[in-house]
Amino acid sequence: MFNKILIANRGEIACRVAATARRLGVRTVAVYSDADASARHVQACDEAVHVGGNAPRDSYLQWQRIIKAAQATGAQAIHPGYGFLSENEAFAQACADAGLVFIGPPVGAIAAMGSKSAAKALMEKAGVPLVPGYHGDNNEPAFLAQQAARIGYPVLIKASAGGGGKGMRRVDRAEDFEAALASCQREAQASFGNAHVLVERYVLRPRHIEIQVFGDTHGHVIHLGERDCSVQRRHQKVLEESPAPGLTAARRAELGAAAVAAARAVGYVGAGTVEFVAEELNDGDIRAYFMEMNTRLQVEHPVTEAVTGLDLVEWQLRVASGQPLPLQQADLQMRGHAIEARICAENPDANFLPATGTLQVARWPGHVAFTRSDSLPRVDSGFGEGDAVSPHYDSMIAKLIVWGADRQQALARLDAALRDTHLMGLHTNIAFLRRVVASNAFACADLDTALIEREHSALFDAAPLAPELAAAGVAAQLLAAEAALEDADPWSRRDGWRLFGTAERPLHLQVGGQPLPAALLRQHGGGLLLRVGAQTWPFRARALGGDRFDLTLGDARQTLAAYARGEQVAVFAGHGSALVSVIDPLAHAGDTAAPGGRLAAPMPGKVVSFLVTAGAVVKRGQAVAVMEAMKMEHTLHAPRDGRVAELRYAVGDLVAEGDELLRLAPQD
């Protein structure tokens, strides 16, 4: 076993690897960018080395600096995590040349499987069924358009060297192909340094099923079961589970054998994932096509750990140090059902626009990190309270993993864990995830990659938290804060006590930018009333500690959490949450509304291109600009008819959320 390893990554995977290394007595070295100087993964390791600026290309992709850092600190091996350099053939070779062990597959396996096009050609020779498409080297736009027409629409354009849904577009019409291709190639070049793409038939109602494989240097290759990763948005996974619902034992054995054969074909060593796209046949059976092989650990590996009881990072370290696989195929036992939810900084109701900001509150459910627990959820995260989510990296904040004796129990535990996860300071997808888990399609395992689109009406623009509960949470926080300031001197009390009559305290609240008229009334006898709109309830709040309150509102009693930060209070109840602004009328007396029709940046990011020029006449809804944020491109549209009076930024400029990108004037 190694004495010291360098972790060439950041965030939750770097923390994840460091936790296993610490348990095994292996010292760790972190690398970090300017933006990550105070990040959790730096604190999780024994040493840390600065490798450059904020952007990945200036830091985490600078593999020469990373190798020098490993040599300077005496590390014997480098764990690449996932993303960044994890499937970079040149980096793996440079590690070997420098006398460092790359904790991953051999260079030849990365070369064979790292390119989607090359991998599909190899699988085709091996007789593995492929989705009809073009996987060759010719990437001329006109030629690819011809291939798309030959294959038949809809088609899928996919970055050959990539993963994680980046550089991928579904195209339904020939007239949209050229623009989608250009966008895919830009995204692929920015994310992977390789603009090459392939084109395939888009399988209707596809399921995404993958097999976890493991090989060692002694010639052993096994699989550790399958995962279903069908629930996706923007071709990126949202929920993953193991085992895959509805998969027959015969089909499971067939896919496992095919995955092992694929790994053996390239002399695979270490952890890898063979991915299949599957479609349901008329008889209810499933036909699966080889899609790609990811020559690294996957984000969703914890669900496999949960059902097998194994630590896959420990296996990686043992195999990389020359030890044989700890178990053989016949020794493996799968138990129960596990589901992982990816908690991301994004706004699902705004087409999943990424969000940035500081985690003013980060409260997780009781958890055991990086291990399976039959009763507690597992949280893998690189963030904690007070940490900033920046625009430079992926939007994932954490992974929440639950295990159950069966899928029904796992679903119930996942909903409870999401309910008890309280994040404040930026948009997240937690409420959206709860709606997906509760949807009839997911509960009944009616899975495919279009589930979110199919269930759109149930998943988006959901009813907000009841206004009386939002106001009650604010009132409870207010009362608790005032109680903490009280003195024994009755004349210093701040509770609105009066000798006669009722004291009324107006609460100037807003939810979602809309006013929420409310008032807290203290009666002469000491009783409290809460008025929201035209309705009034008897009200009582008892602090339970940790910003949790036992509330009685009218005849109803419940527990909720309310966190006050500045002028905002985040209220979390059993059936929803709300972010409430508490307005000081004097402080905001001079505020005026922003003029309508501005095209403002919906998130921090970089201007990729303007699709119009100054003086151009545009129509409402017309595409006018493209931004990049968190490694994804986003097209922005004109908010109204008008004439472009001025472009406020240049291509390549970094902009903050709310910055005016272009100015629209009335059409002459």
C-alpha positions as CSV (number, residue, x, y, z in Angstrom):
1,M,0.0,0.0,0.0
2,F,1.1,3.6,-0.7
3,N,2.4,5.9,2.1
4,K,1.3,9.1,0.4
5,I,-0.9,10.0,-2.6
6,L,-1.8,13.2,-4.3
7,I,-5.5,13.8,-5.2
8,A,-5.7,15.7,-8.5
9,N,-9.2,16.9,-8.1
10,R,-11.5,19.1,-5.9
11,G,-14.8,19.1,-4.1
12,E,-16.6,16.1,-2.8
13,I,-14.6,13.4,-4.7
14,A,-11.3,14.8,-3.2
15,C,-12.9,14.7,0.3
16,R,-14.2,11.2,-0.5
17,V,-10.8,9.8,-1.5
18,A,-9.1,11.5,1.4
19,A,-11.5,9.9,3.9
20,T,-10.7,6.4,2.7
21,A,-7.0,7.1,2.5
22,R,-7.0,8.4,6.1
23,R,-8.8,5.2,7.3
24,L,-6.1,3.1,5.6
25,G,-3.3,5.2,7.1
26,V,-2.3,6.8,3.7
27,R,-1.3,10.5,3.8
28,T,-2.8,12.8,1.2
29,V,-1.8,15.9,-0.7
30,A,-4.5,18.3,-2.1
31,V,-4.1,20.6,-5.0
32,Y,-6.1,23.8,-5.2
33,S,-6.9,26.9,-7.4
34,D,-7.2,30.5,-6.3
35,A,-10.9,30.0,-5.8
36,D,-10.4,26.9,-3.7
37,A,-7.8,28.2,-1.3
38,S,-10.1,27.7,1.7
39,A,-12.1,24.8,0.2
40,R,-13.1,21.7,2.2
41,H,-10.9,19.3,0.2
42,V,-7.9,21.4,1.1
43,Q,-8.7,21.0,4.8
44,A,-9.4,17.3,4.4
45,C,-5.9,16.5,3.2
46,D,-2.6,16.4,5.1
47,E,-0.8,18.8,2.7
48,A,-1.9,21.2,-0.1
49,V,-0.2,22.7,-3.1
50,H,-1.5,25.7,-5.1
51,V,-1.6,25.0,-8.9
52,G,-3.1,28.1,-10.5
53,G,-6.0,30.4,-11.2
54,N,-9.7,29.9,-11.0
55,A,-10.5,28.4,-14.3
56,P,-9.8,24.6,-14.6
57,R,-7.6,25.2,-17.6
58,D,-5.4,27.4,-15.4
59,S,-5.2,25.0,-12.4
60,Y,-6.8,21.5,-12.3
61,L,-6.0,20.8,-16.0
62,Q,-2.3,21.9,-15.6
63,W,-1.0,18.4,-15.2
64,Q,2.7,19.4,-15.4
65,R,2.2,21.4,-12.2
66,I,0.3,18.6,-10.6
67,I,3.1,16.1,-11.3
68,K,5.7,18.5,-10.0
69,A,3.5,18.9,-6.8
70,A,3.5,15.1,-6.4
71,Q,7.2,14.9,-6.8
72,A,7.9,17.8,-4.5
73,T,5.7,16.4,-1.7
74,G,7.0,12.8,-2.0
75,A,3.7,11.3,-3.2
76,Q,4.0,7.9,-4.7
77,A,0.7,7.9,-6.7
78,I,-1.9,10.3,-8.1
79,H,-5.7,9.7,-7.7
80,P,-7.5,11.7,-10.5
81,G,-11.0,11.5,-9.1
82,Y,-13.5,12.0,-11.9
83,G,-13.7,14.7,-14.5
84,F,-10.6,16.9,-15.1
85,L,-7.7,14.6,-15.8
86,S,-9.3,11.3,-14.9
87,E,-9.5,10.1,-18.5
88,N,-6.5,12.0,-19.9
89,E,-4.2,9.6,-21.7
90,A,-1.3,12.1,-21.8
91,F,-1.6,12.7,-18.1
92,A,-1.6,9.0,-17.3
93,Q,1.5,8.5,-19.4
94,A,3.2,11.5,-17.9
95,C,2.6,10.0,-14.4
96,A,4.3,6.8,-15.5
97,D,7.2,8.7,-17.0
98,A,7.7,10.6,-13.8
99,G,7.8,7.3,-11.8
100,L,4.3,7.9,-10.3
101,V,1.5,5.4,-10.1
102,F,-1.7,6.6,-11.9
103,I,-4.6,5.3,-9.8
104,G,-6.6,4.3,-12.8
105,P,-6.5,2.1,-15.9
106,P,-3.4,1.6,-18.1
107,V,-2.7,4.2,-20.8
108,G,-3.8,1.7,-23.5
109,A,-7.2,1.2,-21.9
110,I,-7.8,4.9,-21.7
111,A,-6.7,5.3,-25.3
112,A,-9.0,2.5,-26.4
113,M,-12.1,3.5,-24.4
114,G,-11.5,7.3,-23.8
115,S,-12.7,8.1,-27.3
116,K,-16.3,7.2,-27.8
117,S,-15.8,6.8,-31.5
118,A,-12.8,4.4,-31.0
119,A,-14.6,2.5,-28.3
120,K,-17.6,1.9,-30.5
121,A,-15.4,0.7,-33.3
122,L,-13.7,-1.8,-30.9
123,M,-17.1,-3.0,-29.5
124,E,-18.4,-3.4,-33.0
125,K,-15.5,-5.7,-33.9
126,A,-16.2,-7.6,-30.7
127,G,-19.9,-8.1,-31.7
128,V,-21.4,-5.9,-29.1
129,P,-24.6,-4.2,-30.5
130,L,-24.3,-0.5,-31.1
131,V,-26.8,2.3,-31.6
132,P,-27.0,3.1,-35.4
133,G,-24.8,6.2,-36.1
134,Y,-21.6,7.6,-37.4
135,H,-18.5,7.1,-35.2
136,G,-15.8,8.0,-37.7
137,D,-13.1,10.8,-37.9
138,N,-14.7,13.1,-40.4
139,N,-16.1,16.0,-38.5
140,E,-16.9,18.4,-41.3
141,P,-20.2,20.0,-40.6
142,A,-21.7,19.3,-44.1
143,F,-20.6,15.6,-43.9
144,L,-22.1,15.2,-40.4
145,A,-25.3,16.8,-41.6
146,Q,-25.5,14.2,-44.4
147,Q,-24.9,11.4,-41.8
148,A,-27.7,12.7,-39.6
149,A,-30.0,12.7,-42.6
150,R,-29.0,9.1,-43.4
151,I,-29.5,8.0,-39.8
152,G,-32.9,9.8,-39.5
153,Y,-34.0,12.3,-37.0
154,P,-34.1,12.7,-34.1
155,V,-30.3,12.3,-33.7
156,L,-27.9,12.8,-30.8
157,I,-24.7,14.8,-31.2
158,K,-22.2,13.7,-28.6
159,A,-18.7,14.8,-27.7
160,S,-16.3,11.9,-28.5
161,A,-13.9,12.6,-25.6
162,G,-16.4,13.8,-23.0
163,G,-18.9,12.9,-20.4
164,G,-21.3,14.4,-17.9
165,G,-23.7,15.6,-20.6
166,K,-21.4,18.3,-21.8
167,G,-21.1,18.6,-25.6
168,M,-24.3,16.8,-26.1
169,R,-27.5,17.8,-28.0
170,R,-30.6,16.2,-29.2
171,V,-31.6,17.5,-32.7
172,D,-35.1,16.9,-34.1
173,R,-34.9,18.8,-37.4
174,A,-32.3,19.2,-40.1
175,E,-32.5,23.0,-40.0
176,D,-31.3,23.0,-36.3
177,F,-28.4,20.7,-36.9
178,E,-25.7,23.2,-37.8
179,A,-26.2,25.4,-34.8
180,A,-26.4,22.5,-32.4
181,L,-23.2,21.0,-33.8
182,A,-21.3,24.3,-33.4
183,S,-22.5,24.6,-29.8
184,C,-21.6,20.9,-29.0
185,Q,-18.1,21.4,-30.5
186,R,-17.5,24.6,-28.5
187,E,-18.6,23.0,-25.3
188,A,-16.5,19.9,-26.0
189,Q,-13.4,21.9,-26.7
190,A,-13.9,24.0,-23.5
191,S,-14.5,21.0,-21.3
192,F,-12.2,18.3,-22.7
193,G,-9.8,20.0,-25.0
194,N,-11.2,18.0,-27.9
195,A,-14.0,19.2,-30.3
196,H,-14.6,15.8,-32.0
197,V,-18.2,14.5,-31.9
198,L,-20.2,11.5,-33.1
199,V,-23.8,11.3,-34.3
200,E,-26.2,8.6,-33.4
201,R,-29.9,7.8,-33.7
202,Y,-31.7,9.1,-30.7
203,V,-33.3,6.1,-29.0
204,L,-36.9,7.0,-28.0
205,R,-37.7,6.4,-24.4
206,P,-34.2,5.2,-23.6
207,R,-33.0,4.0,-20.2
208,H,-29.5,4.6,-19.1
209,I,-28.1,1.4,-17.4
210,E,-24.4,1.0,-16.5
211,I,-22.3,-1.8,-15.1
212,Q,-19.5,-1.2,-12.5
213,V,-16.4,-3.3,-13.5
214,F,-13.1,-3.8,-11.7
215,G,-9.9,-5.4,-12.9
216,D,-6.5,-6.0,-11.3
217,T,-3.0,-6.6,-12.5
218,H,-3.3,-10.3,-11.9
219,G,-5.8,-10.8,-14.8
220,H,-9.0,-10.8,-12.7
221,V,-12.0,-8.8,-14.0
222,I,-15.4,-8.8,-12.3
223,H,-18.5,-6.7,-12.3
224,L,-20.3,-5.3,-9.2
225,G,-23.8,-5.1,-10.5
226,E,-25.7,-2.4,-12.4
227,R,-27.0,1.1,-11.7
228,D,-30.0,2.8,-13.4
229,C,-29.2,6.4,-14.2
230,S,-32.2,7.2,-16.4
231,V,-33.5,10.3,-14.6
232,Q,-31.6,13.1,-16.2
233,R,-31.8,16.8,-17.1
234,R,-29.6,18.3,-19.9
235,H,-28.2,14.8,-20.3
236,Q,-26.8,15.0,-16.8
237,K,-27.9,12.5,-14.1
238,V,-30.2,13.6,-11.3
239,L,-31.1,10.3,-9.5
240,E,-29.2,7.0,-9.6
241,E,-30.1,3.7,-8.1
242,S,-29.0,0.1,-7.7
243,P,-30.2,-2.4,-8.7
244,A,-31.9,-1.3,-11.9
245,P,-35.7,-1.7,-11.4
246,G,-37.4,-4.3,-13.7
247,L,-34.2,-5.9,-15.0
248,T,-34.6,-9.6,-15.2
249,A,-31.9,-11.9,-13.8
250,A,-31.1,-13.2,-17.3
251,R,-30.7,-9.6,-18.7
252,R,-28.6,-8.6,-15.7
253,A,-26.3,-11.6,-16.2
254,E,-26.0,-10.8,-19.9
255,L,-25.1,-7.1,-19.4
256,G,-22.6,-8.1,-16.6
257,A,-20.9,-10.6,-18.9
258,A,-20.8,-8.1,-21.8
259,A,-19.2,-5.4,-19.5
260,V,-16.6,-7.9,-18.2
261,A,-15.8,-8.9,-21.8
262,A,-15.4,-5.2,-22.8
263,A,-13.0,-4.6,-19.9
264,R,-11.0,-7.7,-20.8
265,A,-10.7,-6.7,-24.4
266,V,-8.6,-3.7,-23.4
267,G,-6.7,-5.2,-20.5
268,Y,-8.6,-3.1,-18.0
269,V,-7.2,-2.4,-14.5
270,G,-9.0,-0.5,-11.7
271,A,-12.6,0.9,-11.5
272,G,-14.5,1.5,-14.7
273,T,-18.1,1.7,-15.9
274,V,-19.6,0.2,-19.0
275,E,-22.6,2.2,-20.0
276,F,-25.6,1.0,-22.1
277,V,-28.6,2.7,-23.6
278,A,-31.6,0.4,-23.3
279,E,-35.1,0.5,-24.9
280,E,-38.1,-1.6,-24.0
281,L,-39.4,-4.0,-26.6
282,N,-43.1,-4.8,-27.3
283,D,-42.9,-7.9,-25.2
284,G,-41.6,-6.0,-22.2
285,D,-38.0,-7.2,-22.5
286,I,-35.1,-4.8,-22.9
287,R,-32.7,-4.4,-25.7
288,A,-29.4,-2.8,-24.7
289,Y,-26.8,-1.1,-26.9
290,F,-23.2,-0.3,-25.9
291,M,-22.9,3.5,-25.4
292,E,-19.4,4.1,-23.9
293,M,-17.0,3.1,-21.2
294,N,-15.9,5.6,-18.5
295,T,-12.4,4.7,-17.5
296,R,-12.7,6.1,-14.0
297,L,-14.8,6.1,-10.9
298,Q,-18.3,7.4,-11.4
299,V,-20.1,10.1,-9.4
300,E,-22.8,7.6,-8.6
301,H,-20.4,4.9,-7.2
302,P,-21.9,5.2,-3.6
303,V,-25.1,3.3,-4.6
304,T,-22.9,0.3,-5.6
305,E,-21.0,0.7,-2.3
306,A,-24.4,0.7,-0.4
307,V,-25.7,-2.5,-1.9
308,T,-22.4,-4.4,-1.8
309,G,-21.0,-3.0,1.5
310,L,-17.7,-2.3,-0.2
311,D,-15.4,0.8,-0.4
312,L,-14.5,1.2,-4.1
313,V,-11.9,3.8,-3.4
314,E,-10.1,1.3,-1.1
315,W,-10.3,-1.2,-4.0
316,Q,-8.7,1.4,-6.3
317,L,-5.8,1.9,-3.9
318,R,-5.2,-1.8,-3.3
319,V,-5.3,-2.6,-7.1
320,A,-3.1,0.3,-8.0
321,S,-0.5,-0.8,-5.4
322,G,-0.4,-4.3,-7.1
323,Q,-2.7,-6.2,-4.8
324,P,-5.3,-8.6,-6.3
325,L,-9.0,-7.9,-6.1
326,P,-10.3,-8.5,-2.6
327,L,-13.2,-10.6,-3.9
328,Q,-14.0,-12.7,-6.9
329,Q,-17.4,-12.7,-8.8
330,A,-18.8,-15.7,-6.8
331,D,-18.0,-14.0,-3.5
332,L,-20.1,-10.8,-4.2
333,Q,-23.4,-10.4,-2.4
334,M,-25.9,-7.6,-3.3
335,R,-28.3,-6.5,-0.5
336,G,-31.3,-4.2,-0.6
337,H,-31.7,-1.1,-2.7
338,A,-29.8,2.3,-2.8
339,I,-30.7,5.6,-4.4
340,E,-28.5,8.7,-4.8
341,A,-29.8,12.2,-5.3
342,R,-27.5,14.9,-6.7
343,I,-28.0,18.2,-4.8
344,C,-27.0,21.1,-7.2
345,A,-26.8,24.8,-7.1
346,E,-29.4,25.6,-9.8
347,N,-32.9,26.8,-10.4
348,P,-35.1,24.1,-11.9
349,D,-38.0,26.5,-12.5
350,A,-35.6,28.6,-14.7
351,N,-34.5,25.8,-17.0
352,F,-32.0,24.6,-14.4
353,L,-29.9,27.7,-14.6
354,P,-26.8,27.3,-12.4
355,A,-26.7,29.4,-9.3
356,T,-23.8,30.8,-7.2
357,G,-23.5,32.2,-3.8
358,T,-22.6,31.5,-0.2
359,L,-24.1,28.7,1.8
360,Q,-25.4,30.8,4.6
361,V,-27.0,27.7,6.1
362,A,-26.0,24.1,5.4
363,R,-27.7,21.6,7.6
364,W,-27.6,18.0,6.6
365,P,-29.7,15.1,8.0
366,G,-27.9,12.9,10.5
367,H,-25.4,11.0,8.4
368,V,-22.4,8.7,8.2
369,A,-20.1,10.1,5.5
370,F,-18.6,7.7,3.0
371,T,-19.9,4.5,4.5
372,R,-23.1,2.5,4.2
373,S,-25.6,2.8,7.0
374,D,-28.9,0.9,7.2
375,S,-30.7,3.7,9.1
376,L,-28.9,7.0,8.3
377,P,-28.4,8.7,5.0
378,R,-24.9,9.3,3.7
379,V,-23.8,12.7,2.5
380,D,-20.8,13.2,0.3
381,S,-20.0,16.9,-0.1
382,G,-17.2,19.3,-0.5
383,F,-19.1,22.2,1.0
384,G,-20.1,23.3,4.4
385,E,-21.8,26.3,6.0
386,G,-20.1,29.6,5.0
387,D,-18.6,28.1,1.9
388,A,-19.1,29.8,-1.5
389,V,-20.3,28.1,-4.6
390,S,-18.4,29.7,-7.5
391,P,-19.2,29.9,-11.2
392,H,-15.9,28.2,-12.1
393,Y,-16.8,24.6,-11.5
394,D,-19.6,22.1,-11.6
395,S,-22.8,23.0,-9.8
396,M,-23.1,19.9,-7.6
397,I,-23.1,20.8,-3.9
398,A,-23.5,17.3,-2.5
399,K,-24.7,13.7,-3.0
400,L,-27.4,12.3,-0.7
401,I,-27.4,8.5,-0.6
402,V,-29.9,6.2,1.2
403,W,-30.2,2.5,1.5
404,G,-33.4,0.4,2.1
405,A,-34.3,-3.2,2.4
406,D,-36.3,-2.7,-0.8
407,R,-37.0,0.2,-3.3
408,Q,-40.1,1.3,-1.4
409,Q,-38.2,1.8,1.8
410,A,-35.3,3.5,0.0
411,L,-37.8,6.0,-1.6
412,A,-39.3,6.8,1.8
413,R,-35.9,7.3,3.4
414,L,-34.8,9.5,0.5
415,D,-37.8,11.8,0.8
416,A,-37.2,12.1,4.6
417,A,-33.5,12.9,4.1
418,L,-34.3,15.6,1.4
419,R,-36.9,17.1,3.7
420,D,-34.3,17.4,6.5
421,T,-31.6,18.9,4.2
422,H,-31.7,22.7,4.7
423,L,-29.6,25.0,2.5
424,M,-29.9,28.8,2.3
425,G,-28.1,31.4,0.3
426,L,-28.7,30.3,-3.3
427,H,-31.1,28.3,-5.5
428,T,-31.0,24.5,-5.1
429,N,-32.9,21.6,-6.6
430,I,-33.9,20.0,-3.3
431,A,-37.6,20.8,-3.6
432,F,-37.5,19.6,-7.2
433,L,-35.9,16.3,-6.2
434,R,-38.6,15.7,-3.6
435,R,-41.2,16.2,-6.4
436,V,-39.4,13.7,-8.7
437,V,-39.2,11.1,-5.9
438,A,-42.9,11.6,-5.2
439,S,-43.9,11.5,-8.8
440,N,-46.0,8.5,-9.9
441,A,-43.6,7.7,-12.8
442,F,-40.5,7.4,-10.5
443,A,-42.4,5.7,-7.7
444,C,-43.6,3.1,-10.1
445,A,-40.2,2.8,-11.8
446,D,-41.6,4.0,-15.2
447,L,-38.1,5.2,-16.1
448,D,-36.5,6.8,-19.1
449,T,-34.3,9.8,-19.8
450,A,-37.3,11.9,-20.7
451,L,-39.1,11.3,-17.3
452,I,-38.6,14.9,-16.2
453,E,-40.1,16.2,-19.5
454,R,-43.0,13.7,-19.3
455,E,-43.8,14.7,-15.7
456,H,-43.3,18.4,-16.3
457,S,-46.7,19.6,-15.0
458,A,-46.1,17.8,-11.7
459,L,-42.4,18.8,-11.2
460,F,-42.3,22.5,-12.1
461,D,-43.9,25.6,-10.8
462,A,-45.2,23.8,-7.8
463,A,-47.5,25.5,-5.2
464,P,-45.4,27.4,-2.7
465,L,-45.4,26.9,1.0
466,A,-48.7,28.0,2.6
467,P,-48.3,31.8,3.3
468,E,-49.4,31.4,6.9
469,L,-46.6,28.9,7.5
470,A,-44.0,31.2,5.9
471,A,-45.2,34.1,8.1
472,A,-45.3,31.8,11.2
473,G,-41.7,30.8,10.6
474,V,-40.6,34.5,10.5
475,A,-42.6,35.3,13.6
476,A,-41.1,32.3,15.5
477,Q,-37.6,33.5,14.6
478,L,-38.4,37.1,15.6
479,L,-39.8,36.0,18.9
480,A,-36.8,33.8,19.7
481,A,-34.4,36.6,18.8
482,E,-36.2,39.1,21.0
483,A,-36.4,36.6,23.9
484,A,-32.6,36.2,23.8
485,L,-32.2,39.9,24.3
486,E,-34.6,40.4,27.2
487,D,-33.3,41.6,30.6
488,A,-34.7,41.0,34.0
489,D,-35.8,44.7,33.9
490,P,-39.4,44.7,32.7
491,W,-39.0,48.2,31.2
492,S,-36.4,46.7,28.8
493,R,-38.7,44.0,27.4
494,R,-39.1,44.1,23.6
495,D,-42.2,41.9,23.3
496,G,-44.7,44.7,22.7
497,W,-46.3,44.5,26.2
498,R,-49.1,47.0,26.9
499,L,-50.9,47.9,30.1
500,F,-54.2,47.9,28.1
501,G,-55.4,46.7,24.8
502,T,-53.7,44.7,22.0
503,A,-50.2,45.5,20.6
504,E,-50.0,45.0,16.8
505,R,-46.7,44.5,15.1
506,P,-46.9,44.7,11.3
507,L,-44.6,42.3,9.5
508,H,-43.5,43.7,6.1
509,L,-42.8,40.4,4.2
510,Q,-42.2,39.4,0.6
511,V,-42.1,35.9,-0.9
512,G,-41.0,35.5,-4.5
513,G,-41.0,39.3,-4.9
514,Q,-44.7,39.5,-3.9
515,P,-45.9,41.2,-0.7
516,L,-47.2,39.0,2.1
517,P,-49.2,41.3,4.5
518,A,-48.9,39.9,8.0
519,A,-49.0,41.1,11.6
520,L,-48.2,39.7,15.0
521,L,-50.7,40.7,17.7
522,R,-50.1,40.4,21.4
523,Q,-53.2,40.4,23.5
524,H,-53.4,42.0,27.0
525,G,-53.5,38.6,28.6
526,G,-50.3,37.6,26.9
527,G,-51.8,35.5,24.1
528,L,-50.5,35.7,20.5
529,L,-52.4,36.0,17.3
530,L,-50.9,35.8,13.8
531,R,-52.7,37.6,11.0
532,V,-51.9,36.8,7.4
533,G,-53.9,38.6,4.8
534,A,-57.5,38.7,6.0
535,Q,-57.3,35.7,8.3
536,T,-56.1,35.5,11.9
537,W,-55.1,32.4,14.0
538,P,-54.1,31.9,17.6
539,F,-50.4,31.4,17.5
540,R,-47.8,29.8,19.8
541,A,-44.1,29.1,19.1
542,R,-41.7,27.1,21.3
543,A,-38.0,27.0,20.4
544,L,-36.5,23.5,20.2
545,G,-32.9,24.6,19.5
546,G,-31.0,24.6,16.3
547,D,-33.5,27.1,14.7
548,R,-36.3,24.5,15.0
549,F,-39.6,25.4,16.4
550,D,-42.7,23.7,17.7
551,L,-45.6,25.8,16.3
552,T,-49.3,25.9,17.0
553,L,-51.3,27.8,14.4
554,G,-55.0,27.7,15.1
555,D,-55.7,24.0,15.8
556,A,-52.8,22.7,13.8
557,R,-49.4,21.9,15.4
558,Q,-46.2,21.1,13.6
559,T,-42.4,21.4,13.7
560,L,-40.5,23.6,11.3
561,A,-37.1,25.2,10.9
562,A,-36.5,28.9,10.3
563,Y,-33.1,30.5,9.7
564,A,-32.7,34.3,9.8
565,R,-29.8,35.8,7.8
566,G,-29.8,39.5,7.4
567,E,-33.2,40.6,5.8
568,Q,-34.1,37.0,4.8
569,V,-35.6,34.1,6.7
570,A,-35.6,30.6,5.1
571,V,-38.5,28.5,6.4
572,F,-38.5,24.7,6.0
573,A,-41.7,22.8,6.7
574,G,-42.6,19.2,6.1
575,H,-44.3,19.9,2.8
576,G,-42.2,22.7,1.4
577,S,-40.0,25.7,2.0
578,A,-40.0,29.4,1.4
579,L,-37.5,32.2,1.4
580,V,-39.1,35.3,3.0
581,S,-37.7,38.8,2.8
582,V,-38.3,40.9,5.9
583,I,-38.5,44.5,4.6
584,D,-37.6,47.5,6.6
585,P,-40.0,50.2,5.1
586,L,-37.7,53.1,6.1
587,A,-34.6,51.5,4.6
588,H,-36.3,50.7,1.3
589,A,-38.3,53.9,1.0
590,G,-36.3,55.2,-2.0
591,D,-36.2,51.9,-4.0
592,T,-37.6,52.0,-7.5
593,A,-38.4,49.1,-9.7
594,A,-35.9,48.3,-12.5
595,P,-37.2,49.2,-16.0
596,G,-38.8,46.4,-18.0
597,G,-37.2,44.8,-21.0
598,R,-33.6,44.6,-19.8
599,L,-31.7,41.6,-20.9
600,A,-29.8,40.8,-17.7
601,A,-27.4,37.9,-17.1
602,P,-29.5,35.2,-15.3
603,M,-26.3,33.9,-13.6
604,P,-22.6,34.7,-13.3
605,G,-20.6,33.5,-16.3
606,K,-18.8,34.3,-19.5
607,V,-20.2,35.9,-22.7
608,V,-19.7,33.3,-25.5
609,S,-21.3,35.2,-28.3
610,F,-23.8,37.8,-29.3
611,L,-26.2,36.6,-32.0
612,V,-27.3,40.2,-32.9
613,T,-25.4,43.5,-33.6
614,A,-26.1,47.0,-32.4
615,G,-29.0,48.5,-34.4
616,A,-30.6,45.1,-35.1
617,V,-34.4,44.8,-34.8
618,V,-35.4,41.8,-32.6
619,K,-38.6,40.1,-31.7
620,R,-39.6,38.9,-28.2
621,G,-38.2,35.4,-27.6
622,Q,-35.5,35.7,-30.3
623,A,-32.1,34.2,-29.4
624,V,-29.7,37.1,-28.9
625,A,-26.8,35.9,-26.8
626,V,-25.0,32.8,-25.5
627,M,-23.4,32.6,-22.0
628,E,-21.3,29.9,-20.4
629,A,-21.6,29.1,-16.7
630,M,-20.4,26.0,-14.8
631,K,-19.1,24.5,-18.1
632,M,-22.5,24.6,-19.8
633,E,-23.8,27.0,-22.6
634,H,-27.1,28.9,-22.1
635,T,-28.9,30.7,-24.9
636,L,-30.6,34.0,-23.8
637,H,-33.6,35.5,-25.6
638,A,-35.0,39.0,-26.1
639,P,-37.5,39.9,-23.3
640,R,-39.5,42.1,-25.7
641,D,-39.6,43.5,-29.3
642,G,-37.2,46.4,-29.9
643,R,-34.0,47.6,-31.4
644,V,-30.6,46.7,-30.0
645,A,-29.3,50.1,-28.9
646,E,-26.0,48.9,-27.3
647,L,-24.0,45.8,-26.6
648,R,-22.8,46.3,-23.0
649,Y,-20.1,43.6,-23.0
650,A,-17.7,42.0,-25.4
651,V,-17.3,38.3,-26.2
652,G,-15.2,36.6,-23.5
653,D,-16.1,39.1,-20.8
654,L,-17.1,37.7,-17.3
655,V,-20.4,39.1,-16.0
656,A,-22.2,38.9,-12.7
657,E,-25.8,37.8,-12.2
658,G,-28.1,40.8,-13.0
659,D,-25.6,42.6,-15.3
660,E,-27.2,44.2,-18.3
661,L,-25.8,42.4,-21.4
662,L,-27.5,44.6,-24.0
663,R,-29.8,47.5,-24.1
664,L,-33.1,47.4,-26.0
665,A,-34.8,50.6,-27.3
666,P,-38.3,50.9,-28.7
667,Q,-38.4,49.9,-32.4
668,D,-38.4,53.0,-34.7
